[in-house]
Amino acid sequence: MRLKHYQEKVLKELKEYLSALADAKKEFEEIAELKPHLAKHINFPKEAWEKATGRSIYHSKTNGLDEPLPDIYLKVPTGGGKTLVACHAIDNIQKTYLNKQTGLILWVVPSTQIYRQTKAALKNREHPYRQVLDISSGGRTLIKEKTEMFNRLDVEENLVVLMLMLPSANRQNKETLKVFRDQGGFTDFFPREDDFEGHKKLKELIPNLDCFTTEMEVFGTQIKTSLGNTLKVLRPLVVIDEGHRAYGENARNTIRNFNPSFILELSATPPPNSNELVKITGRELHEEEMIKLDIHLTNKTSLDWQDTLLASFEKQNDLEKKAKEYEGNTGEYIRPICLIQVERTGKDQKDKKYIHAEDAKEYLIKKCNVPESHIAIKSSEKDDIEGIDLFANDCEIRYIITKQALQEGWDCSFAYVLTVLTNPSSATGITQLVGRILRQPFARKTKITDLDECYVYTFRQNAKSLVSDIKKGLEDEGLGDIAGRIVSDEAGTDTGGLKDRVMQYRSGFKKFEGKIYLPKFVIQEKESWRDMNFEIDILSEIDWESINIDEIKNLSLQNKRNQEQEIALGLSDEEKELLKETGRAEKSGTLEIDEVFLTRQITEIIPNPWHCFQIGEKAIQLLLGKYKRETVAANFVFIIEELKKILEKERNRLSEQVFRKMVADKKLCFFLITDRGGFELPSRIKVKSNKQLVRNDNTPIQKSLFDYVPEENINDLEKSVAIYLDEQEKLLWWYRNMSRQDYHIQGWKRNKIYPDFLAADKQEEKDDYGTVYVLETKGIHLKNEDTKYKQDVFALCNELGAKKAWKELFDEFPDHDFEFQVVFEDEWQNKINSLF
């Protein structure tokens, strides 16, 4: 199989590194022979890395013998031919670095699916993967599994590839796994059983071998003749597919403890602490005709999932007609496959509330007249595609129904259509399966537009969220660069792979470590206190019968036809903004009133489905008293969204009543708790950014509680407030409170309030701090209902805090007060001036 240009690029950069590595190792061995004491301080893999790449950042690794271990990553996106690259890389490593054609290769994979596929390909002498290995070994390649024995002669005269699934190499369970058991089949690699001196010498040479006894016992050291020990003796070249899956501590230790001579890891998404030698982008794959673009996204407006499945069926039919025409002209066979994601697959999980695999199969057979032989279900319980060659001309499968079983390791370029029949609130869905339809058949374009693109069908989804989910899916497949024009609401900050750094209190504030506590809302239970829980303590006490939805009558509905959109996403001409919207079309959709569906939509607000059904039914009846049924049906999605807004307001109103009554009845208290469960400011924080916050005159900030404050995760308003606080003469210290991890206040709404800053003023006479200010910053445009809620909660905190003598609760907290403030963009300077 001829390599693609980007694959040749990978191997070229690998050869350059291996050449530098071989030179560095030779020099290391020469020094080790003459001056062993100096060799201990030489890190030859790092020296080779710096020479070959020109990069100084290298994450050094050692094997089980504490020897320097070359461990590199090749970043190749899903669909980029990682396994083929790995086979060529083995040849290069063997010849350039290890100077041999035979020996042991330990090939580690993360899942059963990938294991089966890789094993089948490597055992097939006609497959390109096996052919590359046979060329490398001179036709002497053996493929083994952990249950199969091999001897010393096998390893000396052949290239032995041992397949191992990562979970079976989990060091934590070594006594129960065959890898570490004494099997008796590997005696060829160890001294005779009665050669105690030989066992002792081998143990001294390789100290991490597993033994039955210690040398202090009667029969002396006895090394286990296990596969694990055999690996340690043979010092294998380790290939790890989907390397990011091998970064649990147990997996890392297990693999390194096999005493590998080299570790080659391949992944679409290498972890931050990896040595990424070469990186292939999604654009490079597209330029080599490896992936299908554009991605056509159709979001059906119908509330009936069957309509979405019907549209997918029609697309598959249309694609198959074009594929047959293409075969007639070129002789190349393509059978377009539709992947269908459902909510349930288990045999005991069939429930009218969820879309089951059998429901989708039944619809295709009964309503679309699809032969049963064309449909396969792939789940943990049922695997209709196991052992089937989906590329074969006589294979009939055109529809594969799954839930999550095709997330990884599934490789079929005939997949063109993805149909997502899952709950819109589900966090899974399109994210996990989008990569399964991107591969281009035969890794080259057909020049027929429809057969060079792929298609996604969804229903009841939010268009903006869908595009965001596609972006996330592409990133998970190592194809994030072709998602450049898809904007996500929660875009992270690129920290450039920098390591976490631990920051401490400034030297002048060390005396406050472990002594800064903040109050919170708590509930007393017997002799202890616990945090107030919104679901348990508030929602459970609401009288749902008192909800008022009369406001729904004020909705203005339009006489209109529903429109559903098809969005096409393709490559942009701009290098940095690679994915853009290339087309948009509108089609008429159909809707009907469905009280059950409405009920499912509002249960996220009201936890009782019976109340939800009654409320939904009442809302529809109120609107039918004002509009025709056709108008209500045409506006059904709009009605649901507006009803949810009304219910949220009502829930918040009733929640506040429950909350304030609990406070009045002293069931809920605003307390400063210093024992376990209270909030204490951390004494250490981790940061990644190498860009420190500075004052306007470019001098370092002086009064932050910690000696380093990164600029990351702080907007312009917050930055201005932080710098202004830092310049206040009467301020002692301030702290940037981090959302979702630091101090928070649980009010009468579900989401916790995470203020932006904590600041304290000076108590000059006591060399201490006095009042702690809890500050939330808001832009002018954010003076909305949520901000009003935070102001009300803060006002209650100030009211309750004023009634407490904190020193009565905590002896080390005398004379400290708290003040909670929301400060707006147009007033924050004046507000801070008045506070200090």
RASUL-V944503 format. One line per field, one symbol per residue. ss: DSSP state (@ for helix, = for strand, . for the rest). phi: phi as a letter, one per 40 degrees, with the letter a starting at -180 (. if undefined). burial: + if it has 24 or more other C-alpha atoms within 12 Angstrom, else -. A space follows every 50 residues. Layout:
ss=???
phi=???
burial=???
This chain:
ss=....@@@@@@@@@@@@@@@@@@@@@@@@@@@@@@.@@@@....@@@@@@@ @@@........=.....=..=====......@@@@@@@@@@@@@@@@... ..=======..@@@@@@@@@@@@....@@@@@@@@@@...=====..... .@@@@@@.=======@@@@.@@@@@@.@@@.=....@@@......@@@@@ @@@@@.....=...........=..=@@@@@@@@..=====.@@@@..@@ @@@@@@.....======........====..@@@@@@...=...====== ....@@@@@@@@@@@@@@@@@@@@@@@@@@......=====..=...... .....=@@@@@@@@@@.....@@@====....=...............== ==............======.........@@@@@@@@.=.@@@.....@@ @@.======...@@@@@@@@@@@@@@...@@@@................. =====.@@@@@@....==.======..====..@@@@@@@@..@@@...@ @@@@.......==========.......===========.....@@@@@@ @@......@@@@@@@@@@@@@@@@....@@@@@@.@@@@@@@@@@@@@@@ @@@@@@@@@@@@@@...====.......==...====....=.=.....= ...=.=...=.....@@@@@@@@@@@....======........=..... ..=...=======@@@.===========.@@@..@@@@@@@@@@@@@@@@ @@...@@@@.......========...@@@@@@@@.
phi=.cccdccccdccccccccccccccccccccccccbdccccccbccccccc ccbgbccaccbbccbgcdbcabbbcbcdgcgccccccccddccdccbcfa bbhbbcbbbcadccdccccccccccccdcccccccccggbbbbbbccbca bccdccbbccbccacddcbcdcbdcbbcdbccbgcbcdcbcddccccccc cccccbccccbcbbcccdcgcbcccccdccccccfccbbbcfdcccbccc cdccccccfccabbbbacbccdcbcccabbccccccccgcbcacccbbbc cccccccccccccccccccccccccccccbgccbbdbbcbcbcabccbbc accbccdccccccccccbgccdccbbbbaccbbcbcgbcccccccccbbb babbcbcagbbacccbbbbbbbddccccgcdcbdccbcccdgfaccgbdc cbbbabbbagccdcccccccdccccccgbdccbccccbcbccccbggccc bcbbccdcbdccdgbbbbcacbbcbfbbbbccbccccbdccccccccbbd dccccbbbcaccbbbbbbbaccccccbcbbcbaabbbcbbbacbcccddc cccccbcccccccccccccccccccbbcccccccbdcccccccccccccc ccccccccdccccccgcbbbbcbbcdhccbdccbbbbbcbbccbcccgcc cbbcdccabcccfacccccccdccccccccccabaccccgabcabcccbc cccbccbbabccbdcbfabbcccbbbcacdcbcbcccdcccccccccccc cccbcdcccadcbcfcbbabbbbcdcacccccdccb
burial=--++-++-+++-+++++++++++++--+-------------++++++++- -++----++++++++-++++++++++++++++++++++++++++-+++-- +++++++++++++++++++++++----+++++++-++--+++++++--++ ++-++--++++++++++++++------++++++-++++++--------++ -++--+++++++--------+++++++++++++++++++++++++++--- +++++++++++++++++++++--+++++++++++++-+++++++++++++ +++++++++++++-+++-++-++--+------++++++++++++++---- ---++++++++-++---+-+---++++++----++----++----+++++ ++++++++++++++++++++++++---++++++++++++++++-++---+ +++++++++++++-+++++++++++++++++++++++------------- ---+++--+--+--+++++++++-----++++++--+++--+-+--+-+- -++-+-+----+-++++++++------++++-------++++++++++++ +++++++---++++++++++-+++------++++++++++-+++-+++++ ++++++-+++-++----+++++++---++++++-+-+++--+++------ +++++++++++-++--+++-++++++++-+++++++++---+++++++++ -+++++++++++-----+++++++++++--------+-+++-++-+++-+ +----+------+--++++++++++--+---+--++
